Amino acid sequence: MFKTTFKQFRIFTVQPLTSFLFFLTTGLFSCNEKTEVKNVERSFYYWKSVVKPTDFELRRLDSLNVQTIYLKFFDVDWNPGSKQVIPVAKMQASDKRLFQRYKIIPTVFITNECIQQIDSFQCIALAGKINGLIKNLCLVNQIKPIKEIQIDCDWTVSTAKKYFMLLNAIHQLSQTNLSATIRLHQIKFFFKTGVPPVNRGLLMCYNMGNLKNPATKNSIIETAELKKYTANLSRYPLPLDIAFPLFGWKVLFRDQIYKGLIENLQEDIFTRSFSTNKNGRIEILKDTLLAGYDLKKGDMLRSEESDISTILDAAKEVNLHLKNTRQRVSLYHLDSVTLKKYTTHELESIYNSLH
């Protein structure tokens, strides 16, 4: 929590010139207090199980003066067959340059179903397993001593008590700073969903629309949708960092029912021989096997992208409400295909928009 301290002055009788100078200088102080510059630390997410950054990706990090990488260490999921919590998609590093050049924050994704299935006693045991696996992966991969761990979970009102218990246990065992991802709905309704017991939150400024609704324009990021959730940002009890999206995908609907996501399909792969394209909606005109995807006549694909102008509009909106003056701004995520859609200047502008 950051508070601005205002000096109080007691005014005595002064000469006109002295009085003028007094009000001039106090006015300048007042302006400086209102326009306090924010300290922004630049970071990226790396969300692949196999850690193998390309030379292009590393050059882009260097050109942007990125200091920190949120690195996904593993996921934690519920296995209905064995009725156990299991780690999946564990990190495998074939290239250690990220570890050597940047501050690494181990990040663990936990499904809400996992929290639903376990009891309070299992929360404590799970915390021990998570902490142990993080330490093991750091040791095996020669990652420098870590100063922060991040837990990513879209908890709900019904799972908040157990999830917060898990966070407390991880915090005590790790003896390091702990942060948690925060969704927009958890900001708007924080008096219901609760506030996680961590040092900092990281606001995920994406995936804000209803993905499965055919009428949604862009479920990844849309400023009009964002504005519905920002009223409580200035009142949120935790200092907040923020993450913006760089990714895109196509959302598949069949008979107006959501069927899944298709990634890395370029627009120029669709031709008039089997599709029509209007207002970001691609309709399939005949059964087609495309890049390994079996598309049927009548299928509809909604193209969704993280447009730079929309990201900057979202950053401007969030910046109006965020109260902490020190924050880490992250981009999701480090991937050559994604990065090539943006110039270095455009990515710079995202970081600079939060100053």
C-alpha positions in Angstrom: 0.0 0.0 0.0 1.4 3.4 -1.0 0.3 6.6 0.6 1.3 10.2 -0.4 2.4 12.3 2.4 1.4 16.0 2.2 3.3 18.6 4.2 1.2 21.0 6.2 2.1 24.7 6.2 1.1 27.3 8.7 1.0 30.7 7.0 2.0 33.9 8.8 2.0 37.5 7.6 4.3 37.8 4.6 5.3 40.5 2.0 3.5 40.3 -1.4 6.7 39.0 -3.3 7.4 36.4 -0.6 3.7 35.3 -0.7 3.9 35.0 -4.5 7.0 32.8 -4.3 5.5 30.7 -1.6 2.4 29.8 -3.6 4.5 29.3 -6.7 6.7 26.7 -5.0 3.9 24.9 -3.2 2.0 24.7 -6.4 5.0 23.1 -8.1 5.2 20.6 -5.2 1.6 19.8 -5.6 2.0 19.2 -9.3 4.9 16.8 -8.7 2.8 14.8 -6.2 0.0 14.4 -8.6 2.2 13.3 -11.5 4.4 10.8 -9.7 6.2 8.6 -12.2 5.6 4.8 -11.9 8.5 2.4 -11.7 7.9 -0.3 -14.3 9.8 -3.5 -14.4 9.6 -5.3 -17.7 8.9 -9.0 -17.9 7.6 -11.8 -20.1 5.9 -15.1 -19.6 7.4 -18.3 -21.0 4.6 -20.9 -21.2 6.1 -23.8 -23.0 7.0 -27.1 -21.2 10.3 -27.4 -23.2 12.5 -24.5 -22.5 14.3 -23.7 -25.8 14.3 -20.0 -26.6 15.3 -19.1 -30.1 18.0 -16.5 -30.9 15.3 -14.2 -32.2 13.4 -14.4 -28.9 16.5 -13.7 -26.9 17.4 -10.7 -29.1 13.9 -9.3 -28.7 14.1 -9.7 -24.9 17.5 -7.8 -24.9 16.2 -5.0 -27.2 13.2 -4.5 -24.8 15.5 -4.5 -21.7 13.4 -7.2 -20.1 14.6 -8.1 -16.7 12.3 -10.9 -15.5 10.8 -14.2 -16.9 7.7 -15.9 -15.4 8.6 -19.5 -16.3 6.0 -22.2 -16.1 7.5 -25.0 -14.0 4.5 -27.4 -14.2 0.8 -27.7 -14.0 -1.1 -29.3 -11.1 -4.3 -31.3 -12.1 -6.8 -33.8 -10.8 -6.6 -37.3 -12.2 -10.1 -38.8 -12.0 -8.8 -42.3 -12.7 -6.4 -42.5 -9.8 -8.3 -39.8 -7.8 -5.1 -38.1 -7.1 -3.5 -34.7 -7.6 -0.6 -35.0 -10.1 2.0 -32.7 -11.7 1.8 -32.5 -15.4 3.7 -30.7 -18.2 6.8 -30.4 -16.1 9.5 -28.1 -17.4 12.3 -29.6 -19.5 15.2 -27.3 -20.3 17.3 -28.1 -23.3 18.7 -24.5 -23.3 19.6 -22.7 -20.1 20.3 -19.2 -21.5 17.1 -17.9 -20.0 18.2 -19.0 -16.6 21.6 -17.4 -17.0 20.4 -14.0 -18.3 17.2 -13.2 -16.5 15.6 -13.2 -13.1 13.4 -16.3 -13.0 10.0 -16.5 -11.2 8.8 -20.2 -11.1 5.1 -20.2 -12.0 2.7 -23.1 -11.2 -0.7 -23.5 -12.8 -3.3 -25.2 -10.6 -6.7 -26.2 -11.9 -9.8 -25.1 -9.9 -11.0 -28.7 -10.2 -7.9 -29.8 -8.3 -8.8 -27.5 -5.4 -12.4 -28.7 -5.5 -11.4 -32.3 -5.1 -9.0 -32.1 -2.2 -9.7 -31.5 1.5 -7.9 -29.2 4.0 -5.4 -31.9 5.1 -4.5 -32.6 1.4 -3.9 -28.9 0.9 -1.0 -29.0 3.3 0.5 -32.1 1.7 0.1 -30.6 -1.8 1.9 -27.4 -0.7 4.9 -29.6 0.4 4.9 -31.4 -3.0 4.7 -28.2 -5.0 7.5 -26.6 -3.0 9.7 -29.7 -3.2 9.2 -30.0 -7.0 10.1 -26.3 -7.5 13.3 -26.7 -5.5 14.2 -29.9 -7.4 13.7 -28.2 -10.8 15.8 -25.2 -9.7 18.6 -27.5 -8.6 18.6 -29.7 -11.7 18.5 -26.7 -14.0 21.0 -24.7 -12.0 18.6 -21.8 -11.6 19.8 -19.1 -9.3 18.2 -18.7 -5.8 14.7 -17.6 -6.4 13.1 -14.6 -4.7 9.5 -15.1 -5.8 7.1 -17.9 -6.7 3.8 -17.4 -8.5 0.7 -19.5 -8.3 -1.9 -19.3 -11.1 -5.4 -20.6 -10.4 -8.9 -19.3 -11.3 -10.4 -20.0 -7.9 -14.0 -19.5 -7.1 -16.1 -18.6 -4.0 -16.5 -22.3 -3.2 -12.8 -23.1 -3.5 -11.3 -19.8 -2.0 -10.9 -21.2 1.6 -8.9 -24.2 0.6 -6.9 -22.4 -2.1 -5.9 -19.7 0.4 -4.9 -22.4 2.8 -2.7 -23.9 0.1 -1.1 -20.5 -0.6 -0.4 -19.9 3.1 1.3 -23.3 3.3 3.4 -22.7 0.2 4.4 -19.3 1.5 5.6 -20.7 4.8 7.5 -23.6 3.3 9.2 -21.6 0.5 10.3 -18.8 2.7 10.2 -16.5 -0.3 7.8 -13.9 -1.7 4.6 -15.3 -3.1 2.4 -13.8 -5.8 -0.9 -15.0 -7.4 -2.6 -14.3 -10.7 -5.9 -12.3 -10.4 -8.7 -12.5 -12.9 -10.8 -9.5 -13.7 -13.9 -11.0 -12.1 -11.9 -11.6 -8.9 -11.2 -7.8 -8.9 -14.8 -6.8 -9.4 -16.2 -9.1 -6.8 -13.3 -9.3 -4.4 -15.6 -9.0 -1.4 -17.1 -12.3 -2.5 -14.2 -14.2 -4.0 -11.8 -13.1 -1.3 -8.2 -11.7 -1.5 -5.4 -14.3 -1.6 -2.8 -14.2 1.2 0.2 -13.3 -0.9 2.6 -10.4 -1.2 1.4 -9.2 -4.6 -1.2 -10.0 -7.2 -0.8 -10.1 -11.0 -3.8 -8.9 -12.9 -4.4 -10.9 -16.1 -5.7 -8.3 -18.5 -7.0 -10.9 -21.0 -9.5 -13.7 -21.5 -12.2 -11.3 -20.4 -15.0 -12.2 -22.7 -17.3 -15.2 -23.0 -15.2 -17.5 -25.2 -18.1 -20.0 -25.8 -20.7 -17.4 -26.9 -20.9 -17.1 -30.7 -21.9 -13.4 -30.3 -18.7 -12.4 -28.5 -16.5 -10.1 -30.6 -13.1 -10.9 -29.0 -12.8 -12.9 -25.8 -9.1 -12.2 -25.5 -9.2 -8.5 -25.0 -11.8 -5.8 -25.6 -11.7 -2.4 -23.9 -15.5 -2.1 -23.6 -15.6 -5.4 -21.7 -12.6 -4.4 -19.6 -14.3 -1.3 -18.3 -17.0 -3.4 -16.7 -14.4 -4.7 -14.3 -12.2 -1.8 -13.4 -14.2 0.1 -10.8 -12.7 -1.8 -7.8 -9.1 -1.7 -9.1 -8.1 1.3 -6.9 -9.7 -0.4 -3.9 -8.1 -3.8 -4.3 -6.1 -4.6 -1.1 -3.0 -6.0 -2.8 -0.4 -4.2 -4.9 -1.0 -5.3 -8.5 1.3 -6.1 -11.3 -0.2 -6.6 -14.8 0.0 -8.8 -17.8 -1.2 -8.1 -21.4 -1.8 -10.6 -24.2 0.1 -11.0 -27.4 -1.5 -14.2 -28.6 -4.3 -15.0 -31.0 -6.4 -17.9 -32.1 -9.5 -19.1 -33.9 -12.6 -20.2 -32.0 -14.5 -23.1 -33.7 -18.3 -23.3 -33.5 -20.4 -26.1 -35.0 -24.1 -25.6 -35.1 -23.6 -22.5 -32.9 -21.9 -24.7 -30.2 -18.3 -24.0 -29.1 -16.0 -26.9 -30.2 -12.5 -25.7 -29.3 -9.6 -23.4 -30.2 -7.3 -23.6 -33.2 -4.0 -21.8 -33.0 -1.4 -20.7 -35.5 -3.7 -20.7 -38.6 -2.8 -17.8 -40.8 -5.6 -15.9 -42.6 -4.1 -16.5 -46.0 -4.6 -20.3 -45.7 -8.4 -19.8 -46.2 -9.5 -19.6 -49.9 -12.8 -18.8 -51.6 -13.0 -22.4 -52.7 -14.0 -23.6 -49.3 -14.7 -20.5 -47.1 -16.0 -17.0 -46.8 -14.6 -14.3 -44.5 -16.7 -11.4 -43.1 -16.2 -9.3 -40.0 -13.7 -11.7 -38.5 -16.0 -14.7 -39.0 -14.9 -17.5 -41.4 -17.6 -19.8 -42.6 -16.6 -23.2 -44.0 -18.5 -23.9 -47.3 -17.6 -27.6 -47.6 -16.0 -30.3 -45.6 -12.3 -29.6 -45.5 -9.2 -31.1 -43.9 -7.0 -28.0 -43.1 -3.6 -28.2 -41.3 -4.7 -31.4 -39.6 -8.1 -30.0 -38.5 -11.3 -31.7 -39.8 -13.6 -28.8 -40.6 -17.3 -29.4 -41.7 -19.6 -27.5 -44.0 -21.3 -24.8 -41.9 -18.6 -24.5 -39.3 -17.8 -21.0 -38.2 -14.4 -19.7 -37.0 -14.1 -16.5 -35.1 -10.7 -14.9 -35.5 -9.4 -13.3 -32.3 -6.2 -11.3 -32.0 -4.4 -9.1 -29.5 -4.4 -5.9 -31.6 -1.8 -3.4 -30.5 -4.2 -0.5 -30.4 -6.6 -2.5 -28.2 -3.8 -3.4 -25.9 -2.8 0.2 -25.5 -6.4 1.3 -24.9 -6.6 -1.4 -22.2 -3.4 -0.3 -20.6 -4.6 3.3 -20.5 -7.8 2.2 -18.8 -6.0 0.1 -16.2 -3.5 2.9 -15.6 -6.3 5.2 -14.6 -7.2 3.0 -11.6 -4.0 1.3 -10.5 -2.7 2.9 -7.3 0.7 1.3 -6.7 3.7 3.2 -8.1 6.0 0.1 -8.5 4.7 -2.6 -10.8 5.9 -5.3 -13.1 4.4 -5.3 -16.5 4.4 -8.7 -18.4 3.6 -9.8 -21.9 2.2 -13.2 -22.6 4.1 -14.9 -24.0 7.6 -15.4 -25.4 7.1 -17.1 -28.8 8.7 -16.3 -32.2 5.5 -16.7 -34.2 3.7 -14.3 -31.8 6.5 -11.8 -31.5 6.9 -11.4 -35.3 3.4 -9.9 -35.4 4.7 -6.8 -33.4 7.5 -4.4 -34.0 9.9 -3.7 -31.1 8.5 -0.1 -31.0 5.0 -1.5 -30.5 6.1 -3.7 -27.6 8.0 -0.8 -26.1 4.8 1.3 -26.3 3.0 -1.2 -24.1 5.6 -1.0 -21.3 5.8 2.7 -21.6 2.0 3.2 -21.4 2.1 2.2 -17.7 4.5 5.0 -16.6 
